[in-house]
Amino acid sequence: MAILLLTVTMLALAVGLLGVKIFFVKGGRFPNTHIHDNPEMRRRGITCARDEEFYK
């Protein structure tokens, strides 16, 4: 039971720390890491496999 409680506590702490910007900054959100939103990837001609499947 102690291990389960420790695990749940650690997961809650991790989620809380990951969401600091989301919870405490007005308009805060997770950064968008999708390939099509990255200008350097577009410049190099690297595209998302999902985009290639759906749009070609």
N, C-alpha and C positions, 0 to 999 in steps of 0.2 A: 504494500500500500504506500509505503514511503517513496518508493521509486516512481510510482504512478503520479503521486502528488508533486514530486520534484520535476518530472517530465512535463506535466501540465503547466507548472509555474514557469519553467524555462520557455515553453512554447508561447505562453502569454506575454512574457517579457520580450521575446523576439518579435512578435507581431506588434507589440506596443512601440518598440524602438524603430521598427521599419515604418510605422505610420506616424511618427512624430510630425513630419511636415504636413501630412494629410490632416491630422487632428488639430494642430495648433496654428497653422498658417491659413489665413483667409484666402480661399481660392487655391489652396495647395492641392497638388495631385501627384501621382506617381509619374516619373519621366516616361515618355514614349520611346521605346527602344526598337520599334518596328523598322525594318530595313528601308521601306519607302519614305520614311520621314527623316532619314539621315542624308544630308547633302553630300557627304564624302562618298557614301556608297553609290548614290545616283551618279556622281561624277565619274566613278570608276566603272559604271555600267553593271553593277551588281544588283540583282533584283531578287525578290522573294519568290520561292518556288510556288507558293500559294497563288501569287499574282499571275505567274506564268500559266498555271493550270486553269484559272478562272477567266483570264482576259485574253488568251490566245487561242 
